[in-house]
């Protein structure tokens, strides 16, 4: 039975990946290119050490974003505002980390705390609107995204920017001191016998991302709070009758989701930018929604989905050099998301139908034996 459940769980993502490959192959054929050559180039380029490091670095913020979205999904809450939450959090965390005169380790902790507090605070606005006025979180978080973008642009342009040198037209905050940055994991890779090429550094935020995933798993599946959260998502009325306060649960979940969302920009802040700039990485919040859907709101599935998206981003670079449109990888990503959603729903209905038939068969057997039906 356990093996069967595992096979059923794997059916949806595997079938989605196969359909994505088939659909992408058709798209490649339409532009008179060879699908075999295309996928061979992607595979050969994607498994290089520098490409794997790039994919891992791209996957880390997507994983954190997926975690922020997933905890809301578990309760039936749709935090579409991760994009705005991490954007505003990254700006304020970068500024505070750059101007506060504290030792290195304390500076790192301060940056992380500021990011989490800002993200949670921004998410709490949507929670308060839902609790007090019944405003759906999808509407409020989308609107709060636009407000966050505007506030971030204003603060960066008028209050928090560094006075640029002559000829430097990039609007940015002051750079975080080297002592306040999380070091890369290249030393660990070398100790393990992996020698990254020059210019490739594995983000030091990776262990923190793993801790977020472990913490998410423990919270959701090993605590009373997680049980109440999942119960509220499955059957809000039953959860309310059992003593769960839905208003308090909405606020708690949105605060946790926002706090995690505030950390989405931290891998790139510590590992690449070292400050907030006008061209700071964008789109991680929206992509995180797709990652959470593909990963089925489970930390392992989200990690695999995030790495797949990072791998596709990296593989797209070689296609451009070979004269093959890199948009092929965008098609693959979109088809994977669409097929996964459809496949999961089909699998859910099949499993549900099997459970109904099994229950009906059990009831029939009990009736034939004239045994009392269990309560």
C-alpha positions as CSV (number, residue, x, y, z in Angstrom):
1,X,0.0,0.0,0.0
2,X,2.8,2.4,0.9
3,X,4.6,1.7,-2.4
4,X,1.4,2.2,-4.3
5,X,0.9,5.6,-2.6
6,X,4.4,6.6,-3.5
7,X,3.9,5.6,-7.2
8,X,0.6,7.6,-7.3
9,X,2.4,10.6,-5.8
10,X,5.1,10.4,-8.4
11,X,2.7,9.9,-11.3
12,X,1.6,13.6,-11.6
13,X,5.1,15.2,-11.7
14,X,6.6,12.5,-13.9
15,X,3.7,12.7,-16.4
16,X,3.9,16.5,-16.4
17,X,7.6,16.4,-17.2
18,X,7.1,14.0,-20.0
19,X,4.3,16.1,-21.5
20,X,6.5,19.2,-21.1
21,X,9.3,17.5,-23.1
22,X,6.9,16.4,-25.8
23,X,5.3,19.8,-26.1
24,X,8.7,21.5,-26.2
25,X,9.9,19.1,-28.8
26,X,6.9,20.1,-31.0
27,X,7.8,23.7,-30.5
28,X,11.4,23.0,-31.5
29,X,10.3,21.2,-34.6
30,X,8.1,24.1,-35.7
31,X,11.2,26.3,-35.9
32,X,13.1,23.6,-37.9
33,X,15.5,22.6,-35.1
34,X,16.3,19.2,-33.7
35,X,14.7,18.4,-30.3
36,X,17.4,15.8,-29.6
37,X,20.1,18.3,-30.2
38,X,18.3,20.9,-28.1
39,X,17.9,18.6,-25.1
40,X,21.4,17.2,-25.5
41,X,22.9,20.8,-25.4
42,X,20.8,21.6,-22.3
43,X,21.9,18.4,-20.5
44,X,25.6,18.8,-21.4
45,X,25.7,22.4,-20.4
46,X,23.5,22.0,-17.4
47,X,25.5,19.3,-15.6
48,X,28.8,21.3,-15.6
49,X,30.0,22.3,-12.2
50,X,29.5,26.0,-12.7
51,X,26.0,25.3,-14.2
52,X,25.0,23.2,-11.2
53,X,26.2,25.9,-8.8
54,X,24.2,28.5,-10.8
55,X,21.1,26.3,-10.7
56,X,21.5,25.8,-7.0
57,X,21.9,29.5,-6.4
58,X,18.8,30.2,-8.4
59,X,16.9,27.5,-6.6
60,X,17.7,28.8,-3.1
61,X,15.5,32.0,-3.2
62,X,12.8,30.1,-5.2
63,X,12.7,27.5,-2.5
64,X,12.3,30.1,0.2
65,X,9.6,31.8,-1.8
66,X,7.9,28.4,-2.3
67,X,8.0,27.8,1.5
68,X,6.4,31.2,2.1
69,X,3.5,30.5,-0.3
70,X,3.1,26.8,0.8
71,X,2.3,27.5,4.4
72,X,-0.6,29.7,3.3
73,X,-1.7,27.1,0.8
74,X,-1.9,24.5,3.6
75,X,-4.6,26.6,5.2
76,X,-6.3,27.7,2.0
77,X,-4.7,31.2,2.2
78,X,-3.2,32.6,-1.0
79,X,-0.4,34.9,-0.2
80,X,0.2,36.5,-3.6
81,X,2.1,39.3,-1.9
82,X,5.4,37.5,-1.5
83,X,6.9,39.7,-4.3
84,X,6.1,42.9,-2.5
85,X,7.0,41.6,0.9
86,X,10.5,40.5,-0.1
87,X,11.2,43.6,-2.2
88,X,10.5,46.0,0.7
89,X,12.2,43.7,3.2
90,X,15.4,43.5,1.0
91,X,15.6,47.2,0.7
92,X,15.2,48.0,4.4
93,X,17.4,45.0,5.5
94,X,20.2,46.1,3.1
95,X,20.0,49.7,4.4
96,X,20.0,48.8,8.1
97,X,22.8,46.2,7.6
98,X,24.9,48.8,5.8
99,X,24.6,51.7,8.2
100,X,24.4,50.0,11.6
101,X,27.9,49.9,13.3
102,X,27.8,46.4,14.8
103,X,30.1,43.3,14.6
104,X,29.8,41.0,11.6
105,X,27.8,38.1,13.1
106,X,25.4,40.5,14.8
107,X,25.1,42.4,11.5
108,X,24.1,39.3,9.7
109,X,21.5,38.4,12.4
110,X,20.2,42.0,12.3
111,X,19.8,41.9,8.5
112,X,17.8,38.7,8.7
113,X,15.7,39.9,11.6
114,X,14.8,43.2,9.8
115,X,13.9,41.3,6.7
116,X,11.6,38.9,8.6
117,X,10.0,41.7,10.6
118,X,9.3,43.8,7.5
119,X,7.9,40.9,5.5
120,X,5.7,39.8,8.4
121,X,4.5,43.3,9.0
122,X,3.6,43.9,5.4
123,X,1.7,40.5,5.3
124,X,-0.1,41.4,8.5
125,X,-1.9,44.2,6.6
126,X,-3.6,41.7,4.4
127,X,-4.4,39.5,7.4
128,X,-6.0,42.4,9.2
129,X,-8.1,43.3,6.2
130,X,-9.3,39.8,5.9
131,X,-10.1,39.4,9.6
132,X,-11.8,42.8,10.2
133,X,-13.3,43.6,6.8
134,X,-13.5,40.3,5.0
135,X,-11.2,41.4,2.1
136,X,-10.0,38.4,0.3
137,X,-6.2,38.0,0.6
138,X,-5.7,37.6,-3.1
139,X,-7.0,41.1,-3.8
140,X,-5.3,42.7,-0.8
141,X,-1.9,41.1,-1.4
142,X,-1.9,42.0,-5.1
143,X,-2.7,45.6,-4.3
144,X,-0.1,45.6,-1.5
145,X,2.4,44.4,-4.1
146,X,2.0,47.6,-6.1
147,X,2.1,49.8,-2.9
148,X,5.3,48.0,-1.9
149,X,6.9,48.6,-5.2
150,X,6.0,52.3,-5.0
151,X,7.2,52.7,-1.5
152,X,10.5,50.8,-2.3
153,X,11.2,53.0,-5.3
154,X,10.5,56.2,-3.3
155,X,12.6,55.2,-0.4
156,X,15.5,54.1,-2.6
157,X,15.4,57.2,-4.8
158,X,14.9,59.9,-2.1
159,X,15.9,58.7,1.3
160,X,18.1,55.6,1.4
161,X,20.2,55.8,-1.6
162,X,24.0,56.2,-1.5
163,X,25.4,59.4,-3.0
164,X,26.8,58.1,-6.3
165,X,30.1,58.9,-7.7
166,X,30.4,60.9,-10.9
167,X,29.4,58.7,-13.8
168,X,27.6,56.2,-11.6
169,X,23.9,56.3,-12.5
170,X,22.7,53.2,-10.7
171,X,20.5,54.1,-7.7
172,X,21.6,51.9,-4.8
173,X,22.0,51.8,-1.0
174,X,25.4,51.8,0.7
175,X,27.2,48.5,0.4
176,X,27.1,46.0,3.3
177,X,30.6,45.5,4.9
178,X,32.3,42.3,4.0
179,X,32.1,41.2,7.6
180,X,28.3,41.4,7.4
181,X,28.0,38.9,4.5
182,X,27.4,35.2,4.8
183,X,30.5,33.5,3.2
184,X,30.1,31.2,0.3
185,X,30.2,27.4,0.6
186,X,33.1,27.0,-1.8
187,X,35.4,25.9,1.0
188,X,33.0,23.1,1.9
189,X,32.8,22.1,-1.8
190,X,36.6,21.8,-2.0
191,X,36.7,19.8,1.2
192,X,34.3,17.4,-0.5
193,X,36.4,17.1,-3.6
194,X,34.4,19.5,-5.8
195,X,36.4,22.4,-7.2
196,X,34.2,25.2,-8.4
197,X,35.6,27.2,-11.4
198,X,36.6,30.8,-10.9
199,X,33.7,33.1,-10.5
200,X,31.3,30.4,-9.3
201,X,30.4,30.6,-5.6
202,X,27.7,28.6,-3.9
203,X,25.5,30.8,-1.7
204,X,26.2,30.5,2.0
205,X,22.4,30.9,2.6
206,X,21.9,27.3,1.6
207,X,22.1,25.9,5.2
208,X,19.5,28.5,6.3
209,X,17.2,27.5,3.5
210,X,17.5,23.9,4.6
211,X,16.6,24.9,8.1
212,X,13.6,26.7,6.8
213,X,12.5,23.6,5.0
214,X,13.0,21.4,8.1
215,X,11.3,23.9,10.3
216,X,8.3,24.0,7.9
217,X,8.0,20.2,7.9
218,X,8.2,20.0,11.7
219,X,5.7,22.8,12.1
220,X,3.2,21.5,9.6
221,X,3.3,17.7,10.4
222,X,4.7,17.4,13.9
223,X,3.0,20.1,16.0
224,X,-0.5,20.8,17.2
225,X,-0.4,24.2,15.5
226,X,0.3,22.4,12.2
227,X,-2.6,20.0,12.7
228,X,-4.9,22.9,13.4
229,X,-3.6,24.7,10.4
230,X,-4.2,21.8,8.1
231,X,-7.6,21.1,9.6
232,X,-8.5,24.7,9.0
233,X,-7.6,24.2,5.3
234,X,-9.4,20.9,4.9
235,X,-12.6,21.8,6.8
236,X,-12.8,25.3,8.4
237,X,-16.2,24.6,10.0
238,X,-15.0,21.4,11.7
239,X,-11.8,23.2,12.8
240,X,-13.9,26.0,14.3
241,X,-16.1,23.5,16.2
242,X,-13.0,21.8,17.6
243,X,-11.9,25.1,19.2
244,X,-9.6,26.6,16.5
245,X,-10.0,30.4,16.3
246,X,-10.0,31.1,12.5
247,X,-9.2,34.8,12.9
248,X,-6.2,34.1,15.0
249,X,-5.1,31.3,12.7
250,X,-5.3,33.6,9.7
251,X,-3.1,36.2,11.4
252,X,-0.6,33.7,12.6
253,X,-0.2,32.0,9.2
254,X,0.1,35.3,7.4
255,X,2.7,36.5,9.8
256,X,4.8,33.3,9.4
257,X,4.3,33.4,5.6
258,X,5.4,37.1,5.5
259,X,8.4,36.4,7.7
260,X,9.6,33.7,5.4
261,X,8.8,35.9,2.4
262,X,11.1,38.6,3.8
263,X,14.0,36.2,3.5
264,X,13.5,35.5,-0.2
265,X,15.8,38.3,-1.3
266,X,18.5,37.4,1.3
267,X,20.4,34.8,-0.8
268,X,21.1,37.3,-3.6
269,X,21.7,40.1,-1.2
270,X,24.4,38.3,0.7
271,X,25.8,36.3,-2.2
272,X,25.6,38.6,-5.2
273,X,24.5,42.2,-4.8
274,X,25.7,43.1,-1.2
275,X,23.4,46.1,-1.4
276,X,19.9,46.9,-2.7
277,X,19.9,48.4,-6.2
278,X,17.2,49.6,-8.6
279,X,17.8,46.4,-10.6
280,X,17.6,44.0,-7.7
281,X,16.4,40.5,-8.6
282,X,12.6,40.5,-9.3
283,X,9.9,37.9,-10.0
284,X,10.9,35.5,-7.2
285,X,7.6,35.8,-5.4
286,X,5.4,35.0,-8.4
287,X,7.7,32.1,-9.5
288,X,7.5,30.8,-5.9
289,X,3.8,30.3,-6.4
290,X,4.5,28.0,-9.3
291,X,7.3,26.2,-7.4
292,X,4.9,25.6,-4.5
293,X,2.2,24.2,-6.8
294,X,4.7,21.9,-8.6
295,X,6.2,20.8,-5.3
296,X,2.8,20.0,-3.8
297,X,3.5,22.3,-0.8
298,X,6.1,19.7,0.5
299,X,9.6,20.9,1.3
300,X,11.2,18.1,-0.7
301,X,9.0,18.6,-3.7
302,X,9.5,22.4,-3.5
303,X,13.3,21.9,-3.4
304,X,13.2,19.7,-6.5
305,X,10.9,22.1,-8.4
306,X,13.1,25.1,-7.5
307,X,16.2,23.3,-8.7
308,X,14.4,22.3,-11.9
309,X,13.5,25.9,-12.6
310,X,17.1,27.0,-11.9
311,X,18.4,24.3,-14.2
312,X,16.1,25.5,-17.0
313,X,17.2,29.1,-16.5
314,X,20.8,28.0,-16.8
315,X,20.2,25.7,-19.8
316,X,18.5,28.5,-21.7
317,X,21.8,30.4,-21.9
318,X,23.5,27.7,-24.1
319,X,20.5,27.6,-26.4
320,X,20.9,31.3,-27.3
321,X,24.6,30.7,-28.2
322,X,23.6,27.8,-30.5
323,X,20.9,29.8,-32.3
324,X,18.0,28.1,-30.6
325,X,15.4,30.4,-29.0
326,X,15.8,30.2,-25.2
327,X,12.1,30.7,-24.9
328,X,11.9,27.0,-25.3
329,X,12.7,26.7,-21.6
330,X,9.9,29.2,-20.8
331,X,7.5,26.9,-22.7
332,X,8.7,23.9,-20.8
333,X,8.3,25.7,-17.5
334,X,4.7,26.8,-18.4
335,X,3.7,23.4,-19.6
336,X,5.2,21.7,-16.5
337,X,3.1,24.0,-14.2
338,X,-0.1,23.5,-16.3
339,X,0.3,19.7,-16.6
340,X,1.2,19.3,-12.9
341,X,-1.9,21.2,-11.8
342,X,-4.1,19.1,-14.1
343,X,-2.3,15.8,-13.3
344,X,-2.6,16.4,-9.6
345,X,-6.3,17.0,-9.9
346,X,-6.8,13.9,-12.0
347,X,-4.8,11.8,-9.5
348,X,-6.8,13.3,-6.6
349,X,-10.1,12.4,-8.2
350,X,-8.9,8.8,-9.0
351,X,-7.7,8.3,-5.5
352,X,-10.9,9.7,-4.1
353,X,-13.0,7.4,-6.3
354,X,-10.9,4.4,-5.2
355,X,-11.4,5.3,-1.5
356,X,-15.2,5.7,-2.0
357,X,-15.3,2.3,-3.7
358,X,-13.2,0.7,-0.9
359,X,-15.5,2.2,1.7
360,X,-18.6,1.0,-0.1
361,X,-17.2,-2.5,-0.4
362,X,-16.4,-2.5,3.3
363,X,-19.9,-1.4,4.2
364,X,-21.3,-4.1,1.9
365,X,-19.2,-6.8,3.6
366,X,-20.3,-5.6,7.0
367,X,-23.9,-5.6,5.9
368,X,-23.6,-9.2,4.7
369,X,-22.1,-10.3,8.0
370,X,-24.7,-8.3,9.8
371,X,-22.0,-6.7,11.9
372,X,-22.5,-3.4,13.5
373,X,-21.2,-0.5,11.4
374,X,-18.3,1.2,13.2
375,X,-19.1,4.7,14.3
